[in-house]
Amino acid sequence: MLRRGDTGPRVVGLREELARAGAPAGADPEEDVFDDALERVVRAFQQERGLRADGVVGPQTSRALDGARWRLGDRVLRFVPGHLLHGDDVTALQDRLLQLGLLDDRRDGRYGPRTEAGVRELQRSSGTAVDGVLGPETLAALRRLDRSVGGGDASGLRDLERTAQARRRASGRVVLLDPAHGGTDRGSVGHGLEEAEVVLDLAQRLEGRLAASGTTAVLSRGADQRPSAEERAELAESVAADVVLSLHCDALVPAGLDAGHALPPAAASGLATFSWGSATARSTEGARLAGLVHRELLARTGLADCRTHTWNTDLLRLTRMPAVRVEVGYLTSPDDAALVRDPAFRDRCAEALAVALHRFFLEEEDDVPTGLLPVVGAGA
């Protein structure tokens, strides 16, 4: 982690990475102090990339910086299990394969098995050696096809078709409920509450309501488990989930202050929802689901409105199906914490989420206004 006030060679390295990514890093590229000007550059880079613009260089920002230096053709691309190549060049390749109808996946910027399969199909179609490696010959074949495609949003159309297929099924829909953190990772804390415990309880309340309405709910973890984002995304794929709902609570603690003690009375509060989006693409159906979730929760809980956003965070990026991350209040806010502690409030949240998921699969003419749809199994 690097943040304002840090010094040393790693800060110099950060400035060099920003320069390679095309971001201005300040007048003196050898300056070893993480100052206010550098923080502004980091925030601008994060915002452009769809990351949380907090000015802190953590794992996701570091990965984005590393990926931003690659352009399509800079290197040979191949599938290496356990060590997936990532970067803007892979994203550009995926975008072209999607437009050609050779990739049934999202632009996640990783050269995984689906991307390799798309390259193999391109090679078969173009008469080049079929090895799944994007080398000079295959890249030339891809560029020859550039003028034959253009416009539209292939990924968005695939999103719509997946939802349509799930809508046509009268039963058998699957929702992956993802309570954040878990195990030794307790997540945000404040006013005697732990995020990991709160969201697991909320997921269990929602699980019962979904089951009562005929929807299969799969939890991504138990109380003692802490799967990675990749493992959660793989579980969603293995159970053929139609949507993913990731449950979180937020926190905002001033630097140097313990989240459990002497919290300021004006701490941030409210509800926010997120769907996947990057600098070049977004999940259209994820954004629609995020809007439904957000409006139902606002109508039934009274939380402050922190709006819906796109976010290029790992779980949202790695899932092929529509996925939404929900931040149900701030545990560092005394008002939000008092609400979250109340079991009746958690029941209202579970009710709102169940309704939003149900509405997501309704035809437009069958939808109802926000806050009015009753819940099968409410109070279960």
Buried (B, 14 or more C-beta within 10 A) or exposed (E): EBBBEBEEEEBBEBBBBBBBBEBBBBEEEEBBBBBEBBBBBBBBBBEBBBBBBEBBBEEBBBBBBBBBBBEBBEBEBBBEEEEBBBBBBBBBBBBBBBBBEBBEBBBBBBBBEBBBBBBBBBBEEBEBEBEBBBBEBBBEBBEEBEEEEEEEBBBBEBBEEBBEEBBEEEEEBBBBBBBBBBEEEBBBBBBEBBBBBBBBBBBBBBBBBBBBBEBBBBBBBEEEEBBEBEBBBBBBEEBBBBBBBBBBBBBBBEEEEEBBEEBEEEBBBBBBBBBBBBBEBBBBBBBBBBBBBBBBBBBBBEBBEBEBBBBBBBBBBBBBBBBBBBBBBBBBBBBBBEBBBEEEBBBBBBBBBBBBBBBBBEEEEEEEEBEEBEBBBBEE
